[in-house]
Amino acid sequence: MAAASIVGPKEGEGPLADSFDKIVQDTYHGEKTWEKAESKLLTESVETVIKKAGLTPQDIDYLLAGDLLNQIISANYAARQLTIPFVGLYGACSTMYEGIALAAMMVDGGYAEKVVVAVSSHHDTAERQYRYPTELGAQRPMTSQWTVTGAGAMLIGKEGSGPKITHATIGKIVDQGIKDANDMGSAMAPAAADTILTHLMDTGRTPEDYDLIVTGDLATVGKALVEKLAQQQNTDLSNNYTDCGILIFDPSQDVHAGGSGCACSAVVTCGYLIEEMMAGKFKRILGVGTGALHSPLSCQQGESIPGIGHAVAFEMQ
């Protein structure tokens, strides 16, 4: 029914700037902390998508939302302000696509008429929680990715002028033993490839049946691995496959491997991809949200990083 995207200043300098509803000029966004700023971004994205649909919060049956922070605090505090029946989700960077799949099931099953799915992430909150506070100026390896500052929201209902959600493939956790928290692409790629191949097998489709196949935030390292893993199963993705973490930034912006974070796939999907579908450039897209299901504690204990991927097919009718 509608989609909304809000991003930070760095994302606003990237190649997709014109597709976002709002670009904030300060990573604090008028708040005292980055965490409060992130929750504000999430709140504003939900308010924006509801307004774009000409509705009020009272018209929404459920809010499905999540983020990267411990106990999904950005979503929790946003839901406190919005007073919409709330289901908190955590799928790491796959949360947006997990939410879209669940919302479509709720609507298709007759349990809701209007559901908002929203997620957020923030570069500085994620760095502080998962790696090193930005104030330390720690050097990042070239496999590392830049967590997107922003929030995306999508309103899913029985009717609407936008694309229809026709298929959802819920992924399985795949863990190939990657332990490097600065190499998320390698950790998530096997799960993404597994979900894409499972979706194609379940539906009887081929990559050519889609105008675009796009993963969430594998960036350059993970994208190359997905193509290689698919090729090993005699599936060629080279013609129409890309990644949101590659699309959102320009290489000149010094983001190393590319973008990541809950907001990465969310703002690209709710901004650029939906916009291009509405303009007629794409008729059928397969989006695959990818997530690294680890925590700072699990990494400190030497655990490997479980990966997940959830696929959703969007089609213009």
C-alpha positions as CSV (number, residue, x, y, z in Angstrom):
1,M,0.0,0.0,0.0
2,A,2.9,2.3,0.7
3,A,6.6,2.4,1.5
4,A,8.9,4.9,3.2
5,S,12.6,5.4,3.7
6,I,14.7,7.7,5.9
7,V,18.5,7.8,5.8
8,G,21.5,9.5,7.4
9,P,23.9,12.0,5.8
10,K,26.3,9.4,4.4
11,E,23.6,7.4,2.7
12,G,22.2,10.7,1.4
13,E,25.4,11.3,-0.5
14,G,25.2,7.9,-2.2
15,P,23.8,7.0,-5.7
16,L,20.2,6.3,-4.4
17,A,19.7,9.7,-2.7
18,D,16.8,10.7,-4.9
19,S,14.8,7.6,-3.9
20,F,14.6,8.3,-0.1
21,D,11.7,10.2,1.5
22,K,14.0,12.0,3.9
23,I,17.7,12.6,4.4
24,V,18.7,13.7,7.9
25,Q,21.8,15.9,8.1
26,D,23.1,14.9,11.5
27,T,23.6,11.4,12.9
28,Y,22.3,12.5,16.2
29,H,19.0,13.7,14.5
30,G,18.4,16.3,17.3
31,E,18.8,13.7,20.1
32,K,21.4,13.4,22.9
33,T,22.5,9.9,21.9
34,W,22.8,7.8,18.7
35,E,20.5,5.2,20.2
36,K,17.7,7.7,20.7
37,A,18.3,9.0,17.2
38,E,17.9,5.5,15.7
39,S,14.6,5.0,17.5
40,K,13.4,8.4,16.2
41,L,14.2,7.4,12.7
42,L,12.2,4.2,13.1
43,T,9.2,6.2,14.5
44,E,9.3,8.7,11.7
45,S,9.5,6.0,9.0
46,V,6.3,4.4,10.4
47,E,4.5,7.8,10.7
48,T,5.6,8.6,7.1
49,V,4.4,5.4,5.5
50,I,1.0,5.7,7.3
51,K,0.7,9.3,6.2
52,K,1.6,8.4,2.6
53,A,-1.3,5.9,2.6
54,G,-3.7,8.5,3.9
55,L,-4.3,6.6,7.1
56,T,-3.9,7.1,10.8
57,P,-2.1,4.8,13.4
58,Q,-5.6,3.6,14.5
59,D,-6.1,2.1,11.1
60,I,-3.1,-0.2,11.4
61,D,-3.8,-3.7,12.9
62,Y,-0.2,-4.6,13.7
63,L,3.3,-3.2,13.7
64,L,6.1,-5.7,13.1
65,A,9.4,-4.1,13.8
66,G,13.0,-4.7,14.9
67,D,16.6,-3.5,14.9
68,L,20.1,-4.6,15.7
69,L,20.4,-3.3,19.3
70,N,20.1,-5.5,22.4
71,Q,16.5,-6.3,23.2
72,I,15.5,-4.4,20.0
73,I,15.3,-1.2,22.0
74,S,14.9,1.1,18.9
75,A,11.7,-0.7,17.9
76,N,10.4,-1.0,21.5
77,Y,10.6,2.7,22.2
78,A,9.2,3.6,18.8
79,A,6.3,1.3,19.5
80,R,5.8,3.0,22.9
81,Q,5.1,6.2,21.0
82,L,3.0,4.8,18.1
83,T,0.6,2.8,20.3
84,I,-0.1,0.2,17.5
85,P,-0.4,-3.5,18.5
86,F,3.3,-4.5,18.3
87,V,5.2,-7.6,17.5
88,G,9.0,-7.2,18.0
89,L,11.2,-9.1,15.6
90,Y,14.9,-10.0,15.6
91,G,16.5,-11.5,12.5
92,A,19.5,-9.2,12.5
93,C,19.8,-7.7,9.0
94,S,17.2,-10.1,7.6
95,T,14.5,-8.5,9.9
96,M,12.8,-6.4,7.2
97,Y,12.3,-9.4,4.9
98,E,11.3,-11.6,7.8
99,G,8.7,-9.0,8.7
100,I,7.4,-8.6,5.1
101,A,6.9,-12.4,4.8
102,L,5.1,-12.6,8.2
103,A,2.9,-9.6,7.4
104,A,1.9,-11.0,4.0
105,M,1.0,-14.3,5.8
106,M,-1.1,-12.4,8.3
107,V,-3.0,-10.5,5.7
108,D,-3.4,-13.5,3.3
109,G,-4.6,-15.6,6.2
110,G,-7.3,-13.1,7.2
111,Y,-5.8,-12.2,10.5
112,A,-5.1,-8.5,9.6
113,E,-6.1,-6.0,6.9
114,K,-3.2,-3.5,7.3
115,V,0.2,-4.3,8.7
116,V,3.3,-2.0,8.9
117,V,6.7,-3.6,8.8
118,A,9.6,-1.4,9.9
119,V,13.3,-1.7,10.8
120,S,16.2,0.6,11.7
121,S,19.9,0.6,12.1
122,H,22.6,3.2,12.8
123,H,26.3,3.1,12.0
124,D,27.4,4.4,15.4
125,T,25.1,2.4,17.6
126,A,26.0,-0.8,15.8
127,E,29.8,-0.1,16.0
128,R,29.5,0.6,19.7
129,Q,27.6,-2.6,20.4
130,Y,29.2,-5.1,18.0
131,R,32.8,-3.9,17.5
132,Y,34.5,-0.8,18.8
133,P,33.2,2.7,19.7
134,T,33.8,5.1,16.8
135,E,35.7,7.4,19.2
136,L,38.5,4.8,19.3
137,G,39.2,5.2,15.6
138,A,39.9,1.5,15.3
139,Q,41.1,0.4,11.8
140,R,38.6,-1.6,9.9
141,P,39.7,-4.5,7.6
142,M,38.6,-4.3,3.9
143,T,36.1,-7.2,4.4
144,S,34.1,-5.0,6.9
145,Q,30.9,-3.2,5.9
146,W,29.4,0.1,6.8
147,T,26.2,-0.2,8.8
148,V,23.5,2.0,7.2
149,T,22.0,4.8,9.2
150,G,18.3,4.9,8.5
151,A,14.9,3.3,8.7
152,G,12.5,1.7,6.3
153,A,8.8,1.0,6.6
154,M,6.3,-0.8,4.4
155,L,2.5,-0.9,4.7
156,I,1.1,-4.3,3.5
157,G,-2.7,-4.7,3.0
158,K,-5.3,-6.6,1.0
159,E,-5.4,-3.9,-1.7
160,G,-3.0,-1.3,-3.0
161,S,-1.4,0.2,-6.1
162,G,2.1,-1.2,-5.4
163,P,3.6,-4.6,-6.2
164,K,2.0,-7.8,-4.8
165,I,3.8,-10.2,-2.6
166,T,3.3,-13.5,-4.3
167,H,5.9,-15.9,-2.6
168,A,7.9,-16.1,0.6
169,T,10.6,-18.6,1.2
170,I,11.7,-18.8,4.9
171,G,15.3,-19.7,5.2
172,K,17.2,-22.2,7.3
173,I,20.2,-21.3,9.4
174,V,23.4,-22.1,7.6
175,D,26.7,-21.9,9.5
176,Q,30.0,-22.6,7.7
177,G,32.1,-21.8,10.7
178,I,33.0,-18.2,10.0
179,K,34.0,-16.4,13.2
180,D,35.3,-13.1,12.0
181,A,32.8,-10.4,13.0
182,N,34.4,-8.1,10.5
183,D,33.5,-10.4,7.6
184,M,29.7,-10.6,7.6
185,G,29.5,-11.2,3.9
186,S,31.3,-14.5,4.1
187,A,29.2,-15.6,7.1
188,M,25.8,-14.8,5.5
189,A,26.5,-15.8,1.9
190,P,25.9,-19.6,2.3
191,A,22.5,-19.0,3.8
192,A,21.5,-16.6,1.1
193,A,22.6,-19.0,-1.6
194,D,20.6,-21.8,0.1
195,T,17.4,-19.7,0.3
196,I,17.7,-18.6,-3.4
197,L,18.2,-22.2,-4.6
198,T,15.4,-23.5,-2.4
199,H,13.0,-20.8,-3.7
200,L,13.8,-21.6,-7.3
201,M,13.4,-25.3,-6.6
202,D,10.1,-24.9,-4.7
203,T,8.6,-22.6,-7.3
204,G,10.0,-24.2,-10.4
205,R,11.4,-20.9,-11.5
206,T,14.8,-19.9,-12.9
207,P,16.8,-16.8,-12.3
208,E,15.7,-15.5,-15.7
209,D,12.1,-15.4,-14.4
210,Y,13.1,-12.4,-12.4
211,D,14.0,-9.0,-13.6
212,L,16.2,-8.6,-10.5
213,I,17.4,-10.9,-7.7
214,V,18.8,-8.8,-4.8
215,T,20.2,-9.8,-1.5
216,G,20.1,-7.7,1.6
217,D,23.6,-6.8,2.7
218,L,26.2,-9.2,1.6
219,A,28.2,-6.4,-0.2
220,T,31.0,-7.3,-2.6
221,V,32.5,-10.1,-0.6
222,G,29.3,-12.0,0.1
223,K,27.8,-11.4,-3.4
224,A,30.8,-13.0,-5.1
225,L,30.4,-16.0,-2.8
226,V,26.7,-16.4,-3.5
227,E,27.4,-16.4,-7.2
228,K,30.1,-19.1,-6.8
229,L,27.9,-21.3,-4.5
230,A,25.0,-21.0,-6.9
231,Q,27.2,-21.9,-9.9
232,Q,28.3,-25.1,-8.0
233,Q,24.6,-26.1,-8.1
234,N,24.4,-25.3,-11.9
235,T,22.6,-22.0,-11.3
236,D,23.9,-18.9,-13.0
237,L,23.1,-15.6,-11.2
238,S,25.5,-13.4,-13.0
239,N,23.0,-11.7,-15.4
240,N,20.5,-10.2,-12.9
241,Y,21.8,-10.4,-9.4
242,T,23.0,-7.6,-7.2
243,D,23.1,-6.6,-3.5
244,C,21.6,-3.7,-1.5
245,G,24.9,-3.2,0.2
246,I,26.5,-2.5,-3.2
247,L,23.6,-0.3,-4.5
248,I,23.4,2.1,-1.5
249,F,26.9,3.4,-1.5
250,D,29.4,4.6,-4.1
251,P,32.9,3.0,-3.9
252,S,34.4,6.5,-3.4
253,Q,32.6,6.8,-0.1
254,D,35.2,4.5,1.6
255,V,32.7,1.9,3.0
256,H,35.1,-1.0,2.2
257,A,33.1,-4.0,1.2
258,G,29.8,-2.1,1.1
259,G,26.7,-1.4,3.2
260,S,25.0,-3.6,5.9
261,G,22.5,-3.3,8.8
262,C,18.8,-3.7,9.1
263,A,18.2,-0.5,7.3
264,C,20.3,-1.5,4.3
265,S,17.8,-3.7,2.6
266,A,14.9,-1.8,4.1
267,V,15.7,1.6,2.6
268,V,16.8,0.2,-0.7
269,T,13.6,-1.8,-1.0
270,C,11.2,0.8,0.3
271,G,12.9,3.5,-1.7
272,Y,14.7,2.5,-4.9
273,L,13.3,-0.9,-5.7
274,I,9.6,-0.1,-5.1
275,E,10.0,3.2,-6.9
276,E,11.5,1.4,-10.0
277,M,8.7,-1.2,-9.9
278,M,6.1,1.5,-9.9
279,A,7.8,3.2,-12.8
280,G,7.7,0.0,-14.8
281,K,11.4,-0.8,-14.9
282,F,11.0,-4.0,-12.9
283,K,8.0,-6.3,-13.1
284,R,9.2,-9.1,-10.8
285,I,11.9,-8.9,-8.1
286,L,13.2,-11.6,-5.7
287,G,14.5,-9.9,-2.6
288,V,16.5,-11.9,0.0
289,G,17.1,-10.4,3.4
290,T,20.2,-11.8,5.0
291,G,21.2,-11.8,8.7
292,A,24.2,-12.7,10.9
293,L,22.6,-14.2,14.0
294,H,25.5,-13.6,16.5
295,S,26.0,-11.3,19.5
296,P,29.1,-9.7,21.0
297,L,29.0,-12.3,23.8
298,S,28.9,-15.2,21.4
299,C,31.9,-13.8,19.4
300,Q,33.8,-13.4,22.6
301,Q,33.1,-17.0,23.5
302,G,34.6,-18.1,20.2
303,E,31.3,-19.1,18.6
304,S,30.8,-19.1,14.8
305,I,28.3,-16.9,13.2
306,P,24.9,-18.5,12.1
307,G,23.6,-17.0,8.8
308,I,19.9,-16.7,7.7
309,G,18.2,-15.6,4.5
310,H,14.5,-15.0,3.9
311,A,13.2,-14.5,0.3
312,V,10.2,-12.5,-0.8
313,A,8.9,-12.2,-4.4
314,F,7.4,-8.8,-5.4
315,E,5.4,-8.7,-8.6
316,M,3.5,-6.0,-10.4
317,Q,0.2,-7.3,-11.4
